[in-house]
């Protein structure tokens, strides 16, 4: 009898998918799935990684626009964002997000892009990334916890959109340094994808195309 590892995901919009994550927080709905060139959940970075590890999905607790840090987001950044209006919009260090992952053997965390995008204070990010990991370890003492560093993207749909592109911004670097510091201190596992220097193809400022999903998955598996 082969026992497959149960793997849970904690993430933001990059890791959402219709019918797999909380409906209020889904970015990859039918329209965006098609726009990204995906045909099924098998095309997502996380399902590719789960299969690559010989595992099965336990729970995907990903919600669009969410941050690690539990701090107020400037109104002008969120006033047009429907995700922030949901009562289910919660930071990833919240008690709810860190306790709703089922019964996993492994947890994969890809979080921090929105913290960078909103310009959240580095000290607050470090405090709450650490808090998130401490809560997860307390709730899932037997789970292996993996944290990915954040990748730059390049937009293949509209060349004007380059928010998270290495040439135009250095904002991700600060947050990646914090992830590299905090993860080993909390006895968790680091998947330092950003060290590769590779970028992924995106349909806008950050959301991967099907090719981008494959790049992210490859970097996860290579970094583990």
Number of C-alpha atoms within 10 A of each C-alpha: 3 4 8 14 17 19 29 27 25 22 25 26 23 23 28 27 24 17 11 15 21 17 14 16 25 24 24 25 15 14 9 17 20 14 14 23 14 19 12 12 17 13 20 26 23 26 20 20 22 24 15 14 14 13 17 18 18 19 19 23 24 28 29 25 25 23 28 28 28 19 14 7 16 11 9 8 10 14 12 10 13 13 21 18 12 11 8 15 19 21 21 28 24 16 15 12 21 22 16 15 20 14 17 20 18 21 22 22 23 22 26 26 27 19 24 22 17 15 14 21 13 15 12 15 25 19 16 21 24 22 20 20 23 18 17 21 18 12 16 20 12 12 19 16 23 20 24 25 24 24 25 25 23 25 23 19 15 12 11 10 16 20 18 24 20 18 10 9 12 12 18 23 17 12 24 22 12 18 25 17 14 18 20 12 11 13 13 16 17 21 23 21 24 19 13 11 9 14 19 23 24 24 22 21 22 25 22 29 26 22 18 25 25 20 17 25 22 16 23 26 15 12 15 14
